[in-house]
Amino acid sequence: MAQDSLSILVTGGTGLIGQALIPALEGSGHRISVLTRHPDRYPSTRNHPDLFSSLENIPDSHPVDAVINLAGAPIAGMRWSKQRKQVLRDSRIQLTRNLVRWMAVRQPPVSVIISGSAVGYYGNRDDCMIGESEPPGEDFGARLCRDWENELLALENLDIRVVIIRTGLVLSRFGGMLTPMIPIYKTGLGARIGSGKQWMSWIHIDDQVKAICHLLHNPSSSGAYNLTAPVPVHNTQFSDTLARVLNRPRLFAFPAPILKLALGEAAGLLLDGQRVIPDRLQEEEFQFCFRNLEEALTHIASP
Ligand SMILES: NC(=O)c1ccc[n+]([C@@H]2O[C@H](COP(=O)([O-])OP(=O)(O)OC[C@H]3O[C@@H](n4cnc5c(N)ncnc54)[C@H](OP(=O)(O)O)[C@@H]3O)[C@@H](O)[C@H]2O)c1
């Protein structure tokens, strides 16, 4: 179906998801602008987007029909010191607050915002299946997501469609969680983490991009959506599947106490989990390219 060409502002457009999403949006005929702290470092592409280092630099005459808000400092891989927690919060909550204030007075008005969040919203959960109506958790990651989402409430009484994407673990060959894992698994040192019973709600990058495009183009989509494949797996199954796809054994278990010692509270990202189901995408008959983890990992690991 032909789509109207939109002028779309993307924050975090330089990141893993943004760099996959922008070519797809351009391919659909949309005009892209990127809000980035480092316009000079933007990779040179054929259709170079308009780059802005602050919202104030966007001229009133520059059209913005839609906003896709993906900015946020990396949450994994380092300890959450008090300072780091502040960076994680400011880069999401403060940035979104500024964006929302800018949108509230923008003329002509922006018609839709798709704004980031994560399945960490639900906190550490047991085996129950988690649809979008489940309440938020109480740990740092959950409060971060909840407060990030709540910034959008200021748009409630304006005629702006608000979509929140609670994204799962994005699987891509170009970055994200698989980047450190694949080389380790290739040497045969792949390991399940802790008990291996924690749930991993994953999504292939192609489906992440496809889902954002679906939510952008479907005028009746609004509110929170889980962006995860329909079949989450336990960490043991994830580890065994990755090892099998790479033709290596998975012999080890990485002890939880060592992770906790190294990462402190941030170890929860690896040791905890939630069994998230994309109820609302499925209700809207969204067709996933990758429902099966082995097929997703095989696609990513193939040369
Ligand atoms: N990838 C995943 O598995 C996953 C899972 C769940 C949720 N998410 C969320 O989805 C969003 C996009 O994910 P992603 O993987 O594409 O992220 P990413 O690769 O880490 O990129 C995020 C972008 O945020 C901007 N950024 C980084 N630090 C910042 C700071 N201190 N202040 C302001 N902006 C900063 C950067 O843009 P500039 O350098 O251009 O300013 C960066 O390109 C993130 O908010 C992430 O938390 C991702």
Ligand as a Chemical Component Dictionary entry (heavy atoms), coordinates in Angstrom:
data_LIG
# 
_chem_comp.id                   LIG 
_chem_comp.type                 NON-POLYMER 
_chem_comp.pdbx_formal_charge   0 
_chem_comp.three_letter_code    LIG 
# 
loop_
_chem_comp_atom.comp_id 
_chem_comp_atom.atom_id 
_chem_comp_atom.alt_atom_id 
_chem_comp_atom.type_symbol 
_chem_comp_atom.charge 
_chem_comp_atom.model_Cartn_x 
_chem_comp_atom.model_Cartn_y 
_chem_comp_atom.model_Cartn_z 
_chem_comp_atom.pdbx_ordinal 
LIG N1  N1  N 0  19.066 -2.543 21.424 1  
LIG C1  C1  C 0  18.285 -3.176 22.307 2  
LIG O1  O1  O 0  18.394 -4.415 22.502 3  
LIG C2  C2  C 0  17.241 -2.395 23.071 4  
LIG C3  C3  C 0  16.357 -3.099 23.888 5  
LIG C4  C4  C 0  15.393 -2.411 24.597 6  
LIG C5  C5  C 0  15.323 -1.019 24.518 7  
LIG N2  N2  N 1  16.201 -0.357 23.723 8  
LIG C6  C6  C 0  16.120 1.099  23.702 9  
LIG O2  O2  O 0  15.859 1.558  22.405 10 
LIG C7  C7  C 0  16.588 2.763  22.148 11 
LIG C8  C8  C 0  17.423 2.572  20.897 12 
LIG O3  O3  O 0  18.228 1.418  21.076 13 
LIG P1  P1  P 0  19.619 1.244  20.304 14 
LIG O4  O4  O 0  20.078 -0.133 20.577 15 
LIG O5  O5  O -1 19.481 1.715  18.899 16 
LIG O6  O6  O 0  20.538 2.261  21.139 17 
LIG P2  P2  P 0  22.030 2.710  20.850 18 
LIG O7  O7  O 0  22.627 1.968  19.712 19 
LIG O8  O8  O 0  22.754 2.634  22.155 20 
LIG O9  O9  O 0  21.840 4.219  20.368 21 
LIG C9  C9  C 0  21.116 5.138  21.102 22 
LIG C10 C10 C 0  21.464 6.554  20.680 23 
LIG O10 O10 O 0  21.243 7.369  21.816 24 
LIG C11 C11 C 0  22.093 8.497  21.764 25 
LIG N3  N3  N 0  22.770 8.652  23.056 26 
LIG C12 C12 C 0  23.697 7.837  23.616 27 
LIG N4  N4  N 0  24.109 8.341  24.786 28 
LIG C13 C13 C 0  23.420 9.504  24.962 29 
LIG C14 C14 C 0  23.411 10.502 25.983 30 
LIG N5  N5  N 0  24.202 10.389 27.052 31 
LIG N6  N6  N 0  22.580 11.549 25.831 32 
LIG C15 C15 C 0  21.773 11.666 24.747 33 
LIG N7  N7  N 0  21.758 10.766 23.742 34 
LIG C16 C16 C 0  22.561 9.702  23.860 35 
LIG C17 C17 C 0  23.132 8.245  20.702 36 
LIG O11 O11 O 0  22.883 9.159  19.641 37 
LIG P3  P3  P 0  23.889 10.390 19.290 38 
LIG O12 O12 O 0  25.277 9.941  19.676 39 
LIG O13 O13 O 0  23.709 10.528 17.834 40 
LIG O14 O14 O 0  23.390 11.560 20.060 41 
LIG C18 C18 C 0  22.898 6.795  20.292 42 
LIG O15 O15 O 0  23.096 6.587  18.920 43 
LIG C19 C19 C 0  17.461 3.035  23.372 44 
LIG O16 O16 O 0  16.892 4.039  24.131 45 
LIG C20 C20 C 0  17.458 1.714  24.115 46 
LIG O17 O17 O 0  17.502 1.884  25.524 47 
LIG C21 C21 C 0  17.156 -1.011 22.997 48 
# 
loop_
_chem_comp_bond.comp_id 
_chem_comp_bond.atom_id_1 
_chem_comp_bond.atom_id_2 
_chem_comp_bond.value_order 
_chem_comp_bond.pdbx_ordinal 
LIG N1  C1  SING 1  
LIG C1  O1  DOUB 2  
LIG C1  C2  SING 3  
LIG C2  C3  SING 4  
LIG C2  C21 DOUB 5  
LIG C3  C4  DOUB 6  
LIG C4  C5  SING 7  
LIG C5  N2  DOUB 8  
LIG N2  C6  SING 9  
LIG N2  C21 SING 10 
LIG C6  O2  SING 11 
LIG C6  C20 SING 12 
LIG O2  C7  SING 13 
LIG C7  C8  SING 14 
LIG C7  C19 SING 15 
LIG C8  O3  SING 16 
LIG O3  P1  SING 17 
LIG P1  O4  DOUB 18 
LIG P1  O5  SING 19 
LIG P1  O6  SING 20 
LIG O6  P2  SING 21 
LIG P2  O7  DOUB 22 
LIG P2  O8  SING 23 
LIG P2  O9  SING 24 
LIG O9  C9  SING 25 
LIG C9  C10 SING 26 
LIG C10 O10 SING 27 
LIG C10 C18 SING 28 
LIG O10 C11 SING 29 
LIG C11 N3  SING 30 
LIG C11 C17 SING 31 
LIG N3  C12 SING 32 
LIG N3  C16 SING 33 
LIG C12 N4  DOUB 34 
LIG N4  C13 SING 35 
LIG C13 C14 SING 36 
LIG C13 C16 DOUB 37 
LIG C14 N5  SING 38 
LIG C14 N6  DOUB 39 
LIG N6  C15 SING 40 
LIG C15 N7  DOUB 41 
LIG N7  C16 SING 42 
LIG C17 O11 SING 43 
LIG C17 C18 SING 44 
LIG O11 P3  SING 45 
LIG P3  O12 DOUB 46 
LIG P3  O13 SING 47 
LIG P3  O14 SING 48 
LIG C18 O15 SING 49 
LIG C19 O16 SING 50 
LIG C19 C20 SING 51 
LIG C20 O17 SING 52 
# 
